[in-house]
Amino acid sequence: MKINKIYYLVFGLIVLVPLGLLSENPAWGEWDMEYYEQKLGFVPDGIANASGTTPPLPDYSVPFLGEVSGYYLSAIVGVLLVFGIFYVLKKAIKR
Amino acid sequence: MHIPDGYISPASVVASYMVALPLWFIAFNKLKAKLDEETLPLLSSLSALSFVIMMFNIPIPGGTSGHALGVALIALLFGPWIGFLSLSIVLFIQAIIFGDGGISTFALNSLAMGFAGAFSASFVFERLKNKSYSYFAAGWMSAVASSVVVALVLGIQPYIGSVDGKPLYFPFDLSVTLPALVGSHMVFFGVVEGIFTKIAIKVLGKLEPKYTKNLGANV
């Protein structure tokens, strides 16, 4: 079977993904509560009371796993979900 | 640029979903026409690339960081509607599974990084098609256009959501958001997106030439 070479590209980028951990800086605007506390003296109500549901893999980390292995696993989970959703969409569309 | 929950007012949430829903509907119909045995591997791989490239956080001066989006690449190969929908799928996974970007702000994030990103990339690319820098320019524009949408929506929150001068949602106004977000995307992340788009097209053209043959000579 001939493998579509575009998968190499996805695989290669996954291998390099720990490079994304090198930066400690948050994205602009995506600060934690202490930032607002420091900057404004208070946390805006809406931000303080934003729904507190914890996602399964918060901030691309996996419970009980180290930072790098958790980041790897997050990348793999995310990629599999993307492929899964497109596969299901294709099945649903071509019925 | 993934706006978390609680950053925009309820009215902004409702408005963003009302704008996004019909656009998702149109985009889904475009996908229906294009998604088949032939296109599935490429489109799902490009969307996976978008997911992974967003994990490469790049620090910039001033204590913040950012990343490429991968949206221009999809828009150039599949058209802006599919680019918009693919990014929406990626952002949905990021919001639900990883808490990156809110669920109430999912529509807004899709409109910014997906819709504005994809359509601005296609617009620029169509106009520069035969120039060697068209891929870079399309990528750069997609990141900058996304940042404009985010900066505008965040920057109006202090005006529409304050009680006694105390902001309830995002607290900084346009005089802060525009230079910080749009400025950093013009100087840094737009450049990163441009370079990513250019390299990805080049590598793709080498690996599987059939995918890039419709783009013109400058692959």
Chai-1 contact restraints between the chains, C-beta under 6 A:
chainA,res_idxA,chainB,res_idxB,connection_type,confidence,min_distance_angstrom,max_distance_angstrom,comment,restraint_id
A,N4,B,P41,contact,1.0,0.0,6.0,A-B,restraint_1
A,K5,B,L207,contact,1.0,0.0,6.0,A-B,restraint_2
A,K5,B,E208,contact,1.0,0.0,6.0,A-B,restraint_3
A,I6,B,L42,contact,1.0,0.0,6.0,A-B,restraint_4
A,I6,B,S45,contact,1.0,0.0,6.0,A-B,restraint_5
A,I6,B,E208,contact,1.0,0.0,6.0,A-B,restraint_6
A,V10,B,S45,contact,1.0,0.0,6.0,A-B,restraint_7
A,V10,B,A48,contact,1.0,0.0,6.0,A-B,restraint_8
A,V10,B,L49,contact,1.0,0.0,6.0,A-B,restraint_9
A,L13,B,V52,contact,1.0,0.0,6.0,A-B,restraint_10
A,I14,B,V52,contact,1.0,0.0,6.0,A-B,restraint_11
A,V17,B,M55,contact,1.0,0.0,6.0,A-B,restraint_12
A,G20,B,M55,contact,1.0,0.0,6.0,A-B,restraint_13
A,G20,B,F56,contact,1.0,0.0,6.0,A-B,restraint_14
A,G20,B,N57,contact,1.0,0.0,6.0,A-B,restraint_15
A,S23,B,N57,contact,1.0,0.0,6.0,A-B,restraint_16
A,S23,B,P59,contact,1.0,0.0,6.0,A-B,restraint_17
A,S23,B,S65,contact,1.0,0.0,6.0,A-B,restraint_18
A,N25,B,P59,contact,1.0,0.0,6.0,A-B,restraint_19
A,N25,B,G63,contact,1.0,0.0,6.0,A-B,restraint_20
A,N25,B,T64,contact,1.0,0.0,6.0,A-B,restraint_21
A,N25,B,S65,contact,1.0,0.0,6.0,A-B,restraint_22
A,A27,B,S65,contact,1.0,0.0,6.0,A-B,restraint_23
A,A27,B,G66,contact,1.0,0.0,6.0,A-B,restraint_24
A,W28,B,T64,contact,1.0,0.0,6.0,A-B,restraint_25
A,W28,B,A180,contact,1.0,0.0,6.0,A-B,restraint_26
A,L40,B,P171,contact,1.0,0.0,6.0,A-B,restraint_27
A,P44,B,P167,contact,1.0,0.0,6.0,A-B,restraint_28
A,P44,B,L168,contact,1.0,0.0,6.0,A-B,restraint_29
A,P44,B,Y169,contact,1.0,0.0,6.0,A-B,restraint_30
A,P44,B,P171,contact,1.0,0.0,6.0,A-B,restraint_31
A,D45,B,L168,contact,1.0,0.0,6.0,A-B,restraint_32
A,G46,B,G6,contact,1.0,0.0,6.0,A-B,restraint_33
A,G46,B,L168,contact,1.0,0.0,6.0,A-B,restraint_34
A,G46,B,Y169,contact,1.0,0.0,6.0,A-B,restraint_35
A,I47,B,G6,contact,1.0,0.0,6.0,A-B,restraint_36
A,A50,B,D5,contact,1.0,0.0,6.0,A-B,restraint_37
A,A50,B,G6,contact,1.0,0.0,6.0,A-B,restraint_38
A,S51,B,D5,contact,1.0,0.0,6.0,A-B,restraint_39
A,P55,B,I97,contact,1.0,0.0,6.0,A-B,restraint_40
A,P55,B,F98,contact,1.0,0.0,6.0,A-B,restraint_41
A,P55,B,G99,contact,1.0,0.0,6.0,A-B,restraint_42
A,P56,B,I97,contact,1.0,0.0,6.0,A-B,restraint_43
A,L57,B,I97,contact,1.0,0.0,6.0,A-B,restraint_44
A,L57,B,F98,contact,1.0,0.0,6.0,A-B,restraint_45
A,P58,B,G99,contact,1.0,0.0,6.0,A-B,restraint_46
A,Y60,B,F98,contact,1.0,0.0,6.0,A-B,restraint_47
A,A75,B,V52,contact,1.0,0.0,6.0,A-B,restraint_48
A,G78,B,F51,contact,1.0,0.0,6.0,A-B,restraint_49
A,G78,B,I93,contact,1.0,0.0,6.0,A-B,restraint_50
A,V79,B,A48,contact,1.0,0.0,6.0,A-B,restraint_51
A,L81,B,I93,contact,1.0,0.0,6.0,A-B,restraint_52
A,V82,B,S47,contact,1.0,0.0,6.0,A-B,restraint_53
A,V82,B,A48,contact,1.0,0.0,6.0,A-B,restraint_54
A,V82,B,F51,contact,1.0,0.0,6.0,A-B,restraint_55
A,F83,B,S44,contact,1.0,0.0,6.0,A-B,restraint_56
A,I85,B,I89,contact,1.0,0.0,6.0,A-B,restraint_57
A,F86,B,S44,contact,1.0,0.0,6.0,A-B,restraint_58
A,K90,B,L35,contact,1.0,0.0,6.0,A-B,restraint_59
A,K90,B,L40,contact,1.0,0.0,6.0,A-B,restraint_60
A,I93,B,K32,contact,1.0,0.0,6.0,A-B,restraint_61
A,I93,B,L35,contact,1.0,0.0,6.0,A-B,restraint_62
